Amino acid sequence: MSGGAGAGVLAAIDFSLHSAAAAERACELAGVSNASVRLVHALDPPGERADGAFGLREHPQRKLEALRRQCANRGANASAVCEPREPVELILDHAVRHAAGLIVMGRHGYRGPGRIFLGSVAERTIRSAPVPVMTAFDAGPETRSKIRHILFATDFSETSERALEWTLRWAPRLEADVEVLHAVPPAKTAAAEAGLAPPREDPDGRRGALRNRGVDRPQSILARMSRADVPASADLVHGPASIEIAKRAAEIRADLVVMGGGGRSGPGGPGFGSVAARVLRQVRTSVLLVPG
């Protein structure tokens, strides 16, 4: 979400438990930023019905209006719309037309009888969205608590810098503390995640220099956190990034993982790489991906 208060939050709703969690997250973020919430639902084609956590979609407009009222009862300026359109097209169109600064949607959802759409609607939205996308995850009361603990995962790229800017703006509004995590992957793992051949030699000590940089940069991030009055700590770990992020998120009971990785690109490109895709599959909490 952009830094300016008042930018809209768009929540994509399919009536699964995860999209209900998305509505809750949207209301929470809107509440601390004086923003509006727009709930959107893509109607199924005529004759098709889908099973979800809220039952069969016999009256989607009525269900969406009930969800809108729940948001309003929480103090959010909420609107709702159902349209018979392809879901990703609907989400992106309303995000642009209504100047959304953030898209929130369920990690998993339903499209057709029992079909999970991680890898379809969620991932296609992340690949194409020009704004950050938060995927909400509902695994019980512990994942529905307010955002008070943020895990910021960084690889010190330009996209990670944008994710850091989001964290610096929003952690104070949410009254959240932050842990900064940088994972130094083994050389072969790093090459595989970048789509490159594994390095055979390192005559100039470049990998060692990169590791030294990984030690120094978290300290500069902590200094920026301190200037923003954000309680923060930092850690450097060795191992595959997605695995280490998932482990640390579980260890500290993070309410939200923030990292670079969303945005416009081709499949597998820099806008939505393998690390971000793996994190979405492994982390059992909300994840926010900031576009490059």
C-alpha positions in Angstrom: 0.0 0.0 0.0 1.3 3.4 -0.8 2.5 5.7 2.0 -0.3 8.3 1.8 -3.2 7.9 4.2 -6.5 7.5 2.5 -5.4 5.2 -0.4 -8.0 2.5 -0.9 -7.7 -1.1 0.1 -9.3 -3.7 -2.3 -10.3 -7.1 -0.8 -11.0 -9.9 -3.3 -13.7 -12.2 -1.8 -14.6 -15.7 -2.8 -16.4 -16.7 0.5 -13.6 -19.1 1.6 -12.2 -18.8 5.1 -9.1 -17.3 3.7 -10.9 -14.6 1.9 -12.9 -13.9 5.2 -9.4 -13.4 6.8 -8.6 -11.1 3.8 -11.6 -8.9 4.6 -10.5 -8.7 8.3 -7.0 -7.7 7.2 -8.3 -5.1 4.8 -10.5 -3.5 7.5 -7.5 -3.5 9.9 -5.2 -1.7 7.5 -7.9 0.7 6.4 -8.7 1.5 10.1 -5.1 2.7 10.8 -4.8 4.7 7.6 -8.1 6.5 7.1 -8.7 4.4 3.9 -11.7 3.0 2.3 -12.3 -0.7 1.7 -13.8 -2.1 -1.5 -14.9 -5.7 -1.5 -15.1 -7.3 -4.9 -16.5 -10.7 -5.9 -16.4 -12.4 -9.3 -19.7 -14.1 -9.9 -19.6 -17.6 -11.2 -20.9 -18.3 -14.7 -24.6 -19.1 -14.9 -25.3 -22.6 -13.6 -21.9 -23.1 -11.8 -21.9 -23.2 -8.0 -18.9 -23.6 -5.8 -18.5 -24.9 -2.3 -16.8 -22.6 0.2 -16.6 -22.0 3.9 -19.8 -20.0 3.8 -21.8 -22.6 1.9 -23.1 -22.7 -1.7 -23.0 -19.5 -3.6 -26.8 -19.1 -4.0 -26.9 -15.5 -2.9 -23.4 -14.0 -3.4 -24.7 -10.4 -3.4 -26.4 -11.0 0.0 -23.3 -12.6 1.5 -21.0 -9.8 0.2 -23.4 -7.2 1.6 -23.3 -8.9 5.0 -19.5 -8.9 4.9 -19.6 -5.2 4.0 -21.7 -4.5 7.0 -19.3 -6.3 9.2 -16.5 -4.1 7.9 -18.7 -1.0 8.5 -19.3 -2.1 12.0 -15.6 -2.1 12.5 -15.5 1.5 11.5 -14.4 1.0 7.9 -15.8 3.0 5.0 -16.7 -0.1 2.9 -18.3 -0.7 -0.4 -19.1 -4.0 -2.2 -19.5 -5.1 -5.8 -20.3 -8.4 -7.6 -19.7 -8.7 -11.3 -19.8 -11.7 -13.7 -16.2 -11.3 -14.8 -12.9 -13.3 -14.8 -11.6 -12.9 -11.3 -8.1 -11.5 -12.0 -9.5 -9.0 -14.6 -12.1 -7.9 -12.0 -9.5 -7.4 -9.2 -7.0 -5.5 -11.3 -9.6 -3.3 -13.0 -11.2 -2.2 -9.7 -7.7 -1.7 -8.2 -6.8 0.7 -10.9 -10.2 2.5 -11.2 -10.5 3.0 -7.5 -6.9 3.9 -6.8 -6.3 1.0 -4.5 -2.9 1.2 -2.8 -3.1 -2.5 -1.7 -4.9 -5.7 -2.8 -5.8 -8.2 -0.1 -6.9 -11.7 -1.0 -7.1 -15.2 0.4 -4.0 -17.4 0.0 -6.3 -20.3 -1.1 -9.8 -20.1 -2.5 -12.4 -21.8 -4.5 -13.3 -21.5 -8.1 -15.6 -24.1 -9.3 -16.6 -27.2 -7.2 -13.8 -27.7 -4.7 -11.0 -26.3 -6.9 -8.2 -24.5 -5.0 -6.8 -21.6 -7.0 -3.4 -20.9 -5.5 -1.4 -21.0 -8.7 -4.3 -19.4 -10.6 -6.1 -16.4 -9.3 -3.8 -15.5 -6.4 -0.5 -16.0 -8.3 -1.8 -14.3 -11.5 -2.9 -11.3 -9.5 0.5 -11.1 -7.8 2.3 -11.3 -11.1 0.2 -8.5 -12.7 -0.6 -6.1 -9.8 1.1 -2.7 -9.9 0.6 -2.4 -6.1 1.5 -4.6 -3.1 -0.6 -7.8 -2.7 -1.3 -9.3 0.7 -2.4 -12.9 0.8 -4.3 -13.7 4.0 -4.1 -17.2 5.6 -6.6 -18.5 8.1 -5.5 -21.4 10.3 -7.4 -20.5 13.4 -7.5 -17.7 16.0 -3.7 -17.2 16.1 -3.7 -16.2 12.4 -6.6 -13.8 12.9 -4.9 -11.6 15.5 -4.0 -8.0 14.8 -0.7 -7.4 13.0 1.8 -6.9 15.9 4.8 -8.9 14.8 6.2 -8.4 11.3 9.0 -10.5 9.7 10.7 -8.4 7.0 12.7 -10.7 4.7 15.3 -9.0 2.6 17.9 -9.9 -0.1 19.0 -6.2 -0.3 17.6 -5.9 -3.8 15.8 -2.8 -5.1 12.5 -4.7 -4.7 13.4 -5.4 -1.1 14.1 -1.7 -0.6 10.5 -1.0 -1.6 9.3 -3.6 0.8 11.4 -2.0 3.5 9.8 1.4 2.7 6.4 -0.2 3.1 7.4 -1.7 6.5 8.8 1.6 7.7 5.6 3.4 6.9 3.2 0.8 8.3 4.8 -0.8 11.3 4.3 2.5 13.4 0.6 2.7 12.2 0.1 -0.9 13.3 2.1 -0.5 16.5 4.1 -3.6 15.3 7.6 -4.7 16.0 9.8 -6.0 13.2 12.4 -8.7 12.8 14.7 -8.2 9.8 15.9 -11.5 8.3 18.5 -12.1 5.6 19.1 -15.7 4.5 22.5 -16.4 2.9 21.7 -19.5 0.7 24.3 -22.0 -0.3 25.9 -21.1 -3.7 24.1 -23.9 -5.6 20.7 -23.0 -4.1 21.2 -19.3 -4.9 22.1 -20.2 -8.5 19.1 -22.5 -8.8 16.7 -19.9 -7.5 18.1 -17.3 -9.9 17.9 -19.8 -12.8 21.6 -19.9 -13.3 24.2 -22.7 -13.4 26.0 -23.3 -10.1 29.3 -21.5 -9.8 32.4 -23.7 -10.0 34.9 -21.3 -8.6 35.1 -17.9 -6.9 38.6 -16.5 -7.7 37.8 -12.9 -6.7 36.1 -13.9 -3.4 32.8 -12.3 -4.7 30.6 -14.7 -2.7 32.5 -13.9 0.5 32.0 -10.2 -0.2 28.3 -10.8 -0.6 28.1 -12.5 2.7 30.0 -9.7 4.4 27.5 -7.3 2.9 24.8 -9.4 4.4 26.3 -8.8 7.8 26.6 -5.0 7.4 23.3 -4.1 5.8 20.9 -5.3 8.5 22.6 -2.8 10.8 21.7 0.0 8.5 18.2 -1.2 8.3 18.0 -1.3 12.1 19.2 2.3 12.2 16.3 3.3 9.8 13.9 1.4 12.0 15.1 3.2 15.1 14.6 6.6 13.3 11.0 5.6 12.5 10.5 4.5 16.2 9.9 0.9 15.2 11.1 -1.7 17.7 13.3 -4.0 15.6 15.9 -6.8 15.7 17.9 -8.4 12.9 19.3 -11.8 12.1 21.5 -13.4 9.5 21.0 -17.1 8.8 22.4 -19.6 6.3 20.2 -21.8 4.3 17.6 -21.7 1.4 15.7 -18.4 1.7 12.1 -19.7 1.6 12.8 -22.4 4.2 14.5 -20.0 6.6 11.7 -17.5 6.2 9.0 -20.1 6.9 11.0 -21.4 9.9 11.5 -17.9 11.4 7.9 -16.8 10.8 6.8 -19.8 12.8 9.3 -19.3 15.6 8.4 -15.7 16.3 4.7 -16.2 15.5 4.8 -13.5 12.9 1.4 -12.0 12.0 2.8 -10.8 8.7 5.7 -11.6 6.4 6.8 -8.7 4.2 9.1 -9.2 1.2 9.8 -8.1 -2.3 8.5 -10.3 -5.0 5.2 -9.1 -6.5 4.6 -7.0 -9.5 4.6 -7.1 -13.3 6.8 -9.8 -15.0 6.6 -12.9 -17.0 6.1 -16.3 -15.3 9.1 -17.0 -13.1 10.6 -13.5 -13.8 12.0 -11.1 -11.3 8.5 -9.8 -10.4 7.5 -13.1 -8.9 10.4 -15.4 -8.4 10.7 -18.9 -7.0 11.5 -17.7 -3.5 8.3 -15.7 -3.2 6.3 -18.6 -4.7 7.8 -21.0 -2.2 7.2 -18.7 0.7 3.5 -18.5 -0.2 3.3 -22.3 -0.1 5.2 -22.7 3.1 4.3 -19.8 5.4 1.2 -20.2 7.6 0.5 -16.5 8.1 -0.3 -13.5 6.0 2.3 -12.6 3.4 2.7 -9.2 1.7 4.6 -9.0 -1.6 5.8 -5.6 -2.8 6.2 -5.2 -6.6 9.4 -4.4 -8.3 
